[in-house]
Amino acid sequence: MVITRKVEFSASHICRNPQLSEEENRRLFGPSANPHGHGHNYVVEVSLAGDPDPVTGMVLDLKELKEILTREVLEPYDHRFLNYEVPPFDRVVPTTENIARDIWRRIEPRVSDGRRRLHAVRVYETADLYVDYFGEEPCSA
Amino acid sequence: MFRVTRRYEFAASHRLDAPQLGAEENRRLYGKCNHPYGHGHNYVVEVSARGPLDAATGRAVDTALLDDLVARQVLVPFGHCNLNEEIDSFKRVVPTSENLAVEICRRLKANWSAAFPGGWPKLEKIRIAETARNIFEIRADEIE
């Protein structure tokens, strides 16, 4: 069974790689490379896979998941400039993919145990673009 | 592994009428969708691709390349058109959203390696909402 909790945060970012030229950054990232930054209302859906506890009937108490997401994600991310205020985005480009992976790394040790595991982190940058991250396993052909 | 999904919209008209069936049978089967002059929808198409991160960009899919491909193969030819009259494959099959999903998937798959010559990302699936209540999904590996 998969259960999902959704949270939202607002943050600004710049997508540019300092090792590439201005022209190359503009080509790769388009308007997201604007050096002054811009922002999004990000929506995050965190999904856990597991069996319900036989006593509580829950995979994980969603109140507890909400508290974990608030502490590990919303408090560091919300209303921040990701590149300047939220490591590792001082050295990693804060693309939607890298945000999904960072959220996975922050919460995976807090939610996975013998009975349940983190299944997916979905991050919507806008309603028209979202990324699902399923962990570090390599891509199969 | 990352899966990146991009959402697109186009508006088009269609009429569901199977030439192998009689008029009465078509009316019974398709109901309102068989009205003789056709009708339209705001189709919402989600295209999902999967792959590893590119080290330089921190992205798994170059969305500008995906947008170009989808515009060329889907949004420009299908947008504001009559699917039955203007899209060749719907002269042969009924433009249900099932068949529309197959056609969109076939077009993207056929042109995928030219748009993404590096081997990654791979096309994973297409999801079409004909209306907010009717949704159709096909995996790229379900068709040739």
Interface residues (C-beta under 8 A of the other chain):
Chain A: C15 N17 Q19 L20 L28 F29 G30 V92 V93 P94 T95 T96 E97 N98 A100 R101 A127 D128 L129 Y130 V131 D132 Y133 F134 G135 E137 P138 C139 A141
Chain B: M1 F2 R3 V4 T5 R6 R7 Y8 R50 G51 P52 L53 A56 T57 G58 R59 A60 D62 T63 A64 W120 K122
